[in-house]
Amino acid sequence: MSQFNALIEQGIAKGKRPDISTACVYDTVWSHDQLGLNYQWLWPTRGLVLWIDFREPAGTGKWRTYDRYWWARHAALVSHEPDKLVEEHVKWYVHPATKKIDLRFWFERPTGEVYSMAPTREFYELERDFFANNHLCTGHVMAQHTENSPGPTYLYPAAPKTRNKKRARGQAPDPQ
């Protein structure tokens, strides 16, 4: 198992809904994790996400900080398909009657002010739009346009030029 993905794989191994793909779990982890895209859809309105704490079950339990394992657990249980994302997240994290888990987002504004808040429906509307616009958890792979890519520029030619064709083929050179 990859050391970089070990926590994600352990989170998936703990159990995943059959309608959630492994690819979607990875899309979700890397878009949420602080070493990934770190909720960049929230930056313009809320500031940089520093970390996110959760408490389960809601209203009780111990506060913990998300890491890749917990992001994988989240992604394996809550749909991130854009057409389901808002309602499922509101059910799990916002609506008082159905909320299963308390969340606390910690942000830093450009001024340096650090503050925390619980998520709102708007958080998940912005997330849905980000996922849809970037083809995350949609089952569609973005087109890769490599035909126009110049590729890497190498400092040295692929094979050394020789003056002797036999030497280039690995044969003994002609005597001089």
Secondary structure, DSSP 8 states (H G I E B T S, - for coil): --TTTHHHHHHHHT---TTS-HHHHHHHHHHHSTTTTTTGGGHHHH-EEEEEEEESSTTSS-EEE--HHHHHHHHHHS--SHHHHHHHHHHHHT-TTT---EEEEEEE-TTS-EEEE---HHHHHHHHHHHHHTTTTSS-------TT------SS-SS---S-HHHHTTS-----
